[in-house]
Amino acid sequence: MTETPIEHIRTWLPDLTALRRDIHAHPETGFEERRTSELVAQRLAAWGIEVHREVGRTGVVGVLRSGNGRRIGLRADMDALDMPEENGFAHASMIAGKMHGCGHDGHTTMLLAAARYLAETRRFDGTVHFIFQPAEEGQGGAQAMIADGLFERFPCDAVYGLHNRPGLPVGRYGLRAGAMMAGAAFFDIHIHGKGGHGARPESTVDPVVCGAQIVGALQSVVARNLRPQDTAVLSVTGFTAGTAYNVIPERVSLRGTVRAFAVETMRLVEERMRALSGSIAAGFGATAELEFREITVPLVNSEAEARLVGDAAAALVGEAHVERGWPAVMGSEDFSYMLAERPGAYVLVGNGTGEAGGCEVHNPRYDFNDAAIPYGGGVLAAVVERELPRVG
């Protein structure tokens, strides 16, 4: 009986673990992934895979051809986070204020594992593009690769990605067809009034009171403008005002985030925020300017590709270990831009529970669970073999 991709990749686990921990110890944030990109490129070249550097500034694309079938892309992110690490193990971050707090070191290693497996076995008919993306954490890495001609230079009939999931046992997968992750936007509202002495408010246009009214009014945007089934979140997360006890400031600023599962919903929320903040400020004799910045669009799995990934995962670990109705979440992911360009799917890979991998991402004590590497690399390889089957 032919061994599965998971079993094959597991034989390399010591080497893959060392690689992942090396990347973890040398974190690089968005568009600074020079060392990581070069490490990826060297590994791909050593396995006979065609390498293209500096795609979208610091991205890498490997090309593996085996026959004349369809062309698919497999994508992993490479960047770390601007946050300190509080782990004491030997492979903890060597760069102050930076850490792989989201598991992108593991994702990179999983995709390299899939690339090595497919280069060795070549049990597929077609072309695979291994897409190593920079700057996923809110800096537009996916858009940068697309703008650099990603899909023109490396045509893909479908594209697939993954992410580790703390709390989901190793050996299990989660995904869903349709909207799986929310689109995200950041906003700032700049309110300009008329400053003055705190003892003489009648001579001012108080932007603090105005800002407080806007904060309260924004809570009605979702509750009173969207249908209940059109889920969205609007959170004001910052309020910056004066610096002295006895001075009413000239200006205040609000900031926050909006999340939604449909672009149309996001646009409606933006429209209502702009109208409310402007009209409330005008009522106080002040002005309010909204800056609304799209960070990601909603991540939407196409139905056929989501089914294919689910089938590939079930063939590896059994249907009982694949959750095909994974709940949609308000977190965001810029792989959504690639899925907006091409059909495809995004799957969650169990990172473990408890101390073995249950710590949530973006936590200073998070670490990717190396036991998950064969499962991530294995499912990506299995997708290729299922989507690009060899005949005879």
Sequence and secondary structure as in RCSB ss.txt:
>XXXX:A:sequence
MTETPIEHIRTWLPDLTALRRDIHAHPETGFEERRTSELVAQRLAAWGIEVHREVGRTGVVGVLRSGNGRRIGLR
ADMDALDMPEENGFAHASMIAGKMHGCGHDGHTTMLLAAARYLAETRRFDGTVHFIFQPAEEGQGGAQAMIADGL
FERFPCDAVYGLHNRPGLPVGRYGLRAGAMMAGAAFFDIHIHGKGGHGARPESTVDPVVCGAQIVGALQSVVARN
LRPQDTAVLSVTGFTAGTAYNVIPERVSLRGTVRAFAVETMRLVEERMRALSGSIAAGFGATAELEFREITVPLV
NSEAEARLVGDAAAALVGEAHVERGWPAVMGSEDFSYMLAERPGAYVLVGNGTGEAGGCEVHNPRYDFNDAAIPY
GGGVLAAVVERELPRVG
>XXXX:A:secstr
    HHHHHHTTHHHHHHHHHHHHHS   TT  HHHHHHHHHHHHHTT EEEEEETTTEEEEEEEESSS EEEEE
EE   BSS     STTS SSTT B  SSHHHHHHHHHHHHHHHHHH  SSEEEEEEEE  TTTS HHHHHHHTTH
HHHS  SEEEEEEEETTS TT EE  SEEEE EEEEEEEEEE B EETT GGGSB HHHHHHHHHHHHHHHHHHH
S TTS EEEEEEEEE  SSTTEE SEEEEEEEEEESSHHHHHHHHHHHHHHHHHHHHHHT EEEEEEEEEE  EE
E HHHHHHHHHHHHHHH GGGEETT   BS   TTHHHHHHS EEEEEEE  SGGGT S TTSTT    GGGHHH
HHHHHHHHHHHHS    
